[in-house]
């Protein structure tokens, strides 16, 4: 590739006119090319490229972006133009895009070759419409493309290596029907456009198909006989399957502390199995998944071409012990610290032991004035505080390489956002947990798994006594025993960044069966996401999701109150509302109903807070039932590259509390009452709808996305600040919600995240 630097760097300027004359003479060999050089007669070594575009005559097969990728001449993009426009600022330099006529001539040759490789034997490409702006000394390069008649495939044959008999005569009887289906599905058909890429791809597909079915030494080559007069091609594939082979030996090289037994048990095949290249590659991936090796290579070394095959794995171990730590900041958790110690081969057997510490401090609660408001904690919720110590022991092989298990003892102190802060305790933390999580994971297919988890914990919830709390709910201690069964299923082109297909994620949780538990329930939830490409750059993505909660026995009795409950029933109702706060359904957030912050979409109550900046916060009520949907159109970003995308979306969800009493009584956990003695709240059963648009940028670790969302169905508290409503309630205004002023700006919300929306 020739660098696009000024021609005067290589050729004396006195030769410039002679060079242009030679270019004009050379181009005259093609019809109408003599007129193409008019824009070049006045260019000099300071001429720059303003824009590159294409004009197509009698049809277009390839997008301009793909053609630009074939040439060396470049034009400024959006950011380069922006940088050049503000190049007068300190630290910014103008980026030149020098025009080089020699490079332009080579680009014409490159484009011809590209079209010829893709089945167009006689393309005509020149640049007669290019435009030179002598005022700014910039040129708009316009390629005129006449593709011509493409070569189509007239005949297709698959023969043995001798080129005479059909390849099916060499295949085992059990493979012949499967071969016919593969040939019809994976190859091109007569009448399709011929390309060299398709020819090579079919060769690779044939070899892969045979090697996945026992033919470890399969070979395939091909020839294309092209009739340029008839613009037709005959493709002939010569295939040598070789003998059916079984694995006779598995060689492991490079392991030092990890035993051969650990490596061999992770492989999806054994000595004596029929050879499969797919299984060999899957074994390589499973070795990587152990996190024991920085390098794991699989191959079939040189050996006699017979019915036995030796498979080799070459590995290089990583450091078995490692430390990690990070310091961060979030608007709700404040300053965060995390640290962990990891042993990747604990007591052999590829077991992993991870000891970790997490501290979400919630500081600073009231940031200095110089910190921007969007970097400070939300005025609608209290800061998030969490201090946790845990140890995870993971066994990667339980009877099968697909089944793994883990044990996680933990201890946790936190500020539960659904409870009132307890000023009598350290940092006003209001909940303590310690227990054991156990988990079994079965990998059905890559990125598709089934998980069974059991969580056993002792939980203490602390409530500071208040003068107005006539119910005297007090502290609560209970055990939790919950089984969870969840899975990920579906078909997609890429499970990390899907553009076509569907993904289904169901979940079932059962509390109190068969062990005693302070929370007895059945909870069913799930989501089905679908992805459909409308064009090469436009995608349609959608999701339906929902769930339902059935409290059982004592839990159901305490969450449903009679018309005139006693104080003791109200007290138990308040306790069980807090117990079930992590199992109820909520709305809002960047991956749910956008327009609301996480969990604050739907019914909420006003609560006094000693640590929130405003003195008042909203507590989400939660719901028993949730049904929702997302619809998103993902589009290109005009003027930017393929890494940039835009999106338009609409989200909706319906929350319903059903027969459950989920609104806390006044003064419990700081719940504020109005002059009528009732909690200041909104209905927990609501229909939520939000819409908006956003920007996405592709990075090596996923999409970085920024969405601007608009609430279409806000409730009365959504548009009012909690401190304004609280002040009206304390002053005796009735009703206090209507007395507080609305703020239309609260209809909008920014959502920032990493990864797909769903």
N, C-alpha and C positions, 0 to 999 in steps of 0.2 A: 504494500500500500504506500502511495506517495504522500508525504507530508504536505499539508496545505499551507506552505509558507510563501512569501513573495518570490516571484520568478527572478527578480533582480538579485536575490541572494545567490542564485546559481548561474544566471546568464547576464552578461553585461547589458546595460540598458540600451546601448546602441544596437543591439541585435533584436530588440523588441519588435520593431516593425517587420523585420525579416521573418521572425517566428510566426507572427500573425498571418503573413502572406503564405507561409508553408501550411499553416493550419487550414486556411481557406482553400488552398489547392488540394490538400488531402481530402477535405470534406466534399469537394466537388465530385468525387467518385460516386457519391450517392445522390439520387434525384433531390432537387430542391435544397440541398445543403449549402449551396453557394450563398444564398440569402441568409443563412443561419449565422454568419459571422459578422453581420453588421454591428451588433452590440459590442463585439470585441475590438473593433477598430480604434476605439478611444479609451480602452482600459489601460491602466498603468499598474505599477507595483504597489500603489496605495488603494486600489479598488477593493472593496469588501463585498461579501455576499450578504444581501438583504433578506432573501427568501428563496426557497426551493419548492417548486410545484411541478405537477405533471398534467399534461393534456393527453387524453386517450382518443384515438381515432378508431371507430368501428369496434368498440368493445373494450371492457376493462376486466381483468382477471384478478389482479393483485392490488391491495390497498397501498396508497402512497407511503405509509409508514414502513411497509416491508421493502419497498423499492429504495427508500432512503437509507435503509440499513445496508444496502449493497454498494453504496457509493462512498467516496472519500471526501467530496466537497460537503461542507457543513454550513448551516445557517444558524443564527442565534435563536434560541428558544425564549420562552417567557421570562425566565430568570436572568438570562444573559441580556435581554433587552432592558430589563429593569436595572440591572447593574450598570449597563452602559449609560442609561439615562441619568443615573445619579453618580457617575464616575467622578464628578467634581468634589464629592464629599471625601474627607480624610479616610484613608484606609481602603478605599475602593479604587480599582484600576479598570480601565476600559479593556474589554476582551475583543481583540480583532478577529474577524473571520475573513482572512485574505482570500481573494479570488485568484485561482491559478488555472490558466487555460490548458496547460498540459494535463493537470489532474482532471479537468473537465473532459478532455478527450478520452482519458483512461476510464472515466466513469461511464462513458457511452459504451466502451468495450465491456465493462463489467456488467452493465445492464443487458447487453446482447447475450452474453454468456449465461446470465441468470435465466433469461427467457428460453434459451436453447436447452438448458438443463431441465427446464420445466415443461418441455413438450412443444415449444414454438420454434421450429427450425429456421425461420426466416423473418425475425423481427426487424423492424425499421425504427431506429431511434436517433433523433437529433435534437437540436435546440434552436430552431429558427425564431421562436416567439420570445426568446429571452429579452429582457428590457433593462437598459442601462440608464440610470439617473445621473446625469453629468453634474447636477447641482450638488448632490451629496456624495458623488463618486461611489455609488452602490449599484449592484446588479441583482436583478431578480432572474434567477436561472429557471427556465421553464423547459422541461423535457417533453418533447412530443413523441408519443409511443403509438406505433401501429403494430399490434402483436402478430398479425397474420393468422393463417389457418393452423390450428394445433394438430399434432400427431395423435391419433387415437389408436387404441389397442384393437387390433383386428383378430389376433389369435393368441391363445394362452395354453401352454402345455407343460406338464410335470412328468419328467421322465427319469429313468434310472441313470446312473453315471455314464453308461455306455451310449446314452442318447437314443436308444431304440425302444426298449420296453417301458411300459408305464411303471411309475414308482410303486403303485399299489401291489404289484407282484412281489415286492421285497418286504412288505410289511406283514406283521403277524395278523392272523385272521381277526383277532379281537380289536385291532386298531383300524381296520379298513373303513368301517362305517364312521368312526370318529374322525378319521382323516378327511372323508368326503365332506362332513359338516364343517370342519375347520377350513378346508380349501374354499368352500363357497362363502364362508363368513369373513375370512381374513384377507382374501386376495381381491385384486381389482377385477372388473368384468369387461368383456369385450364392449367397445364403444366408449370407454372412459379415456380421458386424456392421459397420455404417457408422460412420466417423469422419471429421471434417473433415481430420484429419492424413493419413489414407490418401488422401483425394481430392487434397490438395495434393501428396503424395508421388508419386502416379501422374502428375500433370502434369509434375513435375520429371523423373521417369524417362523419360517419352516424349520430352521435349525433349533430354535427355542422349543417349538412344539415337539420335535422328535426327542430332544434331550430331556424334556420333562416326562417322557414316557419310556425311558429305559435305554434309548440309543445315545449313550454317552459320547460317542465319537462321530456323530452325524455331521455331514458336510453338505453344503449346497452352493452352487454357483449358477450363473445365468448369462444369457446373451440376448441382445435385442437386435432384431433385423428390421431396419427402418427403411421404408420405401418413401423417399422424400417427394416423389412425383404424386403418389397417392396419399401422402401424409398419413401413413398407417404404419403400425409396428406389430411385429410378431415376437412375443416373449417366450423363451424356452428356458425352463429351469431344470438343471441336472442335479439329481439328489442321490447321495450315497448315505443311507441310514446307518450302515455299520451294524454290528451284532447287538442284540439285546444284552444288556449288562447288569450285573448285580454288584453291590458294594462288597468288596472283599477285604478292605482295610480302611481305617480312618486314622490318619496321622495328625498328631498335634505337635506343633513346634513353637518354641518361644516362651512357654509358660514356665515360671520359676516357683512361685509359692502356691499357685492354684493348680490343683491336681488334674490329671487327665480325666478322672472320673467325673469331676464337676463339669468339664467341658463336654464330655460325651453325653452326659445325661440331658443337656440342654438341646441337643440336636433332635430334629423330628424324624430321624431315620436311624437304623441300626445296621450293623454288618449282616449281610444276607438279604437286605431289602433291594428291590429293584431301584436302579439309579433314577434320580429326578433332580435336574438342575434347580428347579424351584425349591425343593427341600434343602438343597445345599445352600442356597441364598437365604432361605428362612433361618437356617441354623446360624449363619453369619449375623443376621439381625438379632437373634436371641442372645448371642454372645455379647453383642454391644449393649443389649438391654440389661445385662448383669451389672454394668458400670464397673467391671473389673479390668477391662482392657481399653487402652487408648487406640489400639489397632487390632483388627480382626479381619483377616483376608481368607477367602475360600477359593480353592481352585482344584483342577484335576491335573496333576503333574504329567510330564511325558512318561508314557508307558505303552506296552504292547496293545494293539487294537483288537481286543478279544472280548470274551463274555464276562470278564471281571474288571472292576475299576477301583482304583485307589483314590480316595478323596483326602485332601490336605487342608488343614486350618493352621495358619500362621498368626500368632497373637503376640502382642506386646502389652505387658501389664501396666496399669496405672498405679499411682501411689495409693496404697490401701488405706492409709489414714490421712485425713485432711480436716482442716479447720476453715470455717467461713464466718463472716460477720458483715453486717451492713447497718448503716445509719440513714434514716429517712425522715420525711415530714409529710403529714397529711392534714387536711382541713379539720377532720374530726379526731383522729388519733393523736394529733400533734407530733411531737418528736418520737420516733419509733426506733427501737434497737432490736436487732436479732443476731443471735450467735448459735453456732452448732458445731459439733464434733462428730465425724463420721468414720466408721470402720467398715470397709467394703467386703471383708472376708472374715467376719467375727467367728472365731473358733472353727474356721474352715467351712466348707460346704456352700460358699458364696453367700452366707448370711450377711445382712447389712444391719448395723447398729447405728442409730442416729440419736444423739442427745442434743436437745435444743432448748434455748431460752428465748422468750419473746417478751418485750416490754413496749406497750403502747401507752405512753405517759399521759396523753391528753394535755400536755403543756406546749406552748403557753395558753392558758385559758382565755386571757384577755391580751392579745398581741399588742405591741406598741403601735402608735398611730402611723408610723412610717411603713408598716407592713400592709400591702394592698388587701382590700377587703376580700377578694376572691381567694387569698391564701390564708384567711383566718377561719375559725370554726363557724359553723352555721348558727345563726341566732334562733333557729327553730328547734334545735336539738342540743342535748348536753354533749360534752366531749366524750369520746370513746376511750376507755381505759381498760387495759388487759395486761395481766402479768401471768405468764404460763411457763411451766417447766414440764418437759415430756421426754420420754425415751421410746423409740420405735425399733423393734426387732422384726426384721422381715426375712422370712424363709421363702426363697424363690422356687423351691421344688417340693411339692407335696403330692407324692404318688405319680405326678405327671409334670412335664415342663410347662403345661398350660395353667396349672393350679399353683397359686402362691398364697401365703398366709402372713399375717402380721399381728403383733401385740403392742399395745401402746398404753402404758400407765402414765397418768398425767395428774397435775394439780394446777388449779387455775383460780385466780382472784380477778374479778372484773367489776366494772360499772355497767350493770344491765340497763340499757337505755329505756326499757319499759318499766323500770322501777324508779322510785325516788331515791336520790342520793342520800347516803347516811353520813351526816357530818360527824358522828361520834366515832367513825372508823377511819383508818389510815387512807388518805386520799379520797375519802367518802365512798369507798368501794362498797357495793351492796350485795355481792354474791360470791360464794366460794363453792368450788367443785373439786372433787378428787375421785378418780375412778380408773377404769380399764376399758379400752376399746379393742376389740378383736375383729379381724376381717379375713375373709376368704375371697380371692379374686380368680375367676376362671376366664382366660382369654379365648374367646370363641374364634375370632379372626383378628387381624391387626386393627386396632382402634375400636374393636367391638368386644365387649366383655360383660360378665355377669358378676355382681358383687353381693356378698352376704356379710353384714356387719352386726355386731352386738355391742351396745354401749351400756355399761354398768357404772353408776356413779352415785355418790352421796352429795346432795346439794343443800346449801344453806342460803336463804335469802333474808337479808337484814333490812329492817325498817326502823327509822328513827322515830321515837314517840313525838307526837305533836299535841298541842293544847286543844286543837279543834277536832282531833280524831276520836270521836265518840265511840267508834266501833272497836278501837284498840286491837287492830289486826295483829300486830306484833310480828316477831320473826317467825320464819317457817323453815322446817327441815324435813326433807323427804328423800326417798331413794328413787332412782330412775333406772329402769331396765327396758331397753328398746331394741328390737330387732329391725333391721332395714335390709330390704332386697331391692337392688337397682340394677339397671343394665343400659347398655348402649348398643343399638342395632341399626341396620340400614344398609344402603348402597349409595356410594358417592364417589365422584372422581378424585376427591382429595378430602380426607376427613379433617385436616387442619385448616384448609382454605377451600371449602366446597363451592363449586359453581353449578354442578348438576347432580341430581339425586335427592335422597331423603335420609334423615337421621331421626330415630325414635329413641327417646330416653324415658322409660317408665320407672316408677319408684313406689314401693310399698313399705310402710312403717307400722309396726305393731308394738304398743307399749303395755306392759303388765301381763304378758303371756309368754311363758308359763310362770315366770317369777313375779313375786309381789313388787308393786311399783306405785309410787305416788302419782303417776300419770298413766291412766288406762285409756287406750284409744286405738283406732285404726285410721291410718292416713294414706290416701291414695293420690298420687300426682304424676304428672308426666307432660311431655311436650313432643310434638311432631313438627320437624322443620323440613321444608322443601326448597329446592334450588333449581332454577330453570334459566338457561342462557337464551335470551331473546335474539341476540346477535353476537358478534365477536367481542363487543365491548359493553354490552348492556345485559344485566342479569336481573332476574326477578326472584326475590327470596321471600318466603312466608313462613309463619309458624302459628300453630294453634297449641294452647297450653291450658292447664287447669289442674284442679285438685279438690278433694273433699275430705273433711275430718269428721269422724264419728267418735265422740267421747263415750267411754263405757263405764258402767257400774257407778262407783262413787264419784268419778270425775264428771259423768253426765249429770248426776243429781246435784252437784255443787255448781255446775255451770248453767243450770236452768232453774230459775226462781219462780215461786208462785206469785200471784198478784200482790199480796201484802206480806212480804217475807219478814221474818224476825231479824233482830240484829245479829244473832248467831249465824243465820243463813247468809246474811250480807257479808259477814266477816269471812266465812268459808268461800263465798263466791269471789271475794277480792283475792284471797290466797290462790285459788285455782286459776283465776285469770292470769296471775303472774307465772304460775307453773307452766301454763300452756302458751306463754308468749312466744316461745321459739317454735311451736308447732302450728300456730294459726297462720293464715295466708294474708299476705300484704301485697301492695302494689307500689310501683314507682322504681326509678333507677334507670341507668343507661342500657340495661338489657331486659327491661320489662316494659312498663308504660312510661315512655319518656315525656318529660314535662314536669314531673315531680321528682323530688329526691327519694332515695331508697327508703321504702316502707311508709312514706308519708302520703301516699296516694290512697284516698279512701277516708273512712271515719277516723276521727281523732278527738282527743280531749285536751283541754288546757291545764297545764300543771305548773306550779311554782317550783323554782329551782334555785338553790343556793350557789351553784357554780356556773350556770349559763350566763353569758354576757348580758342578756336582756332581762334576766330575773324570771322569765316565763318561757316555757317550751311546749311543743306539741308532742303528745304521746300517741302513737298509732294504736287504734283499737284492735285491728285484726278482723278476720272473717273466717267462717266455717267453710265457705264455698268460694272458689275462684274459677272463672272461665275467661280466657282472653285470646287475642290474636295480634300478630304483627304482620305488616306488609311493607316491603322495602324494595325500591327500584334503585339499583346500583349502576351509575353512569360514569362515562369518562369525564375527566376534568379538561375543558377546552383550553388548548394552548400549552398543556403540560404533558409529560410523558406518561407511560403506562403505569408507573408507580403511584400516580395520583388518581383518585376516584372521588366521585360525589355520590350522594344518596338522597332520596326523598322517601319519607316514611309516614305511616299512620299506625298508631298503636291503640288498642282498646282492651279493656278488661271489666268484668263485672264481679263485684265482691258482695257476699251476702252472709250475714251472721246467723240467719235462720232462727231457730228457737233458743239459741244460746244467749245468755246475758253477759255481754263482754264490755259494757261501759262501767268503769270503776265507780263505786260510790263516792260522794264528795269527801274530801280530806284524806282519803286513802292514797298513800304514795304521793301526797301533795296535790291531788286532783282539786282544781279550783271550782267553786260553785258560784252561780249567779245569784241575784237577789231573790229568785224563786226557790233557792235551795237545791236546784238541780245542777249536775255537772255542766260546765260549758263545753259542749261537744257538738259534733255533726253525726249524721246517720251512718252507722257502719256498713249499711247496704247501699252501694253506689255503682253507677256506670261511669267509667273513666275513659276518656278519649283524648289523645294527644297527637300532634302532628308536627312536622318540621323537616329540616334538611341538615346535611352534614358533609364533612370532608374526611377522606381516608387517605393515608399514605402508607404504602407497603414498605416494611423494614424487614431485616433478617429474622426478627423475633415476632413478626406478626403485624397486623394493621394498627397504626396509631390513628384513632378516630376522634373527631370533635363534632358533636351534634348540637344544634340549636332547636329546642322543642318548645311548643306552644300548647298550653292547657286549653282544650276546647270545652271541658266540663268541670271547671273548678267548683269545689264546695265553698261555703261561706268563710271558712277559716283559711283556705288556700290563698286568698287575695289580701289577707290581713296579717300584720306582724303580731306575734304572740304577746309582745310587751304592750302593744296598743290595746289588744283585747283584754289583757290582764288588768291594765289600769282602769278601763271602763268597768270591769267586774268589781274591782275594789272600791270604785267610787259610787257603786250602787246603780249604775245605768242598767236599764232593762228594755230590751235584751242587750247584753253587753256586746254580742257579736255585731249586731246591726249598728250599734253606736260607734264602733271603731271604724276609722276611714279605710277604704280599699286602696290598694296600690297596684295599678294595672301592670307594672313591670314584673310583678310576681307571677304573671301568666307565663313568662318566659323562663327557661332554665338551660344552662350549658351542661352538657354531659361529655366528659373526657374518659377515654378508655383505651385499652390495648386488646386487639383481637376483633373478631367478628361480633356484630351486635347479638347474633344468635346463630 
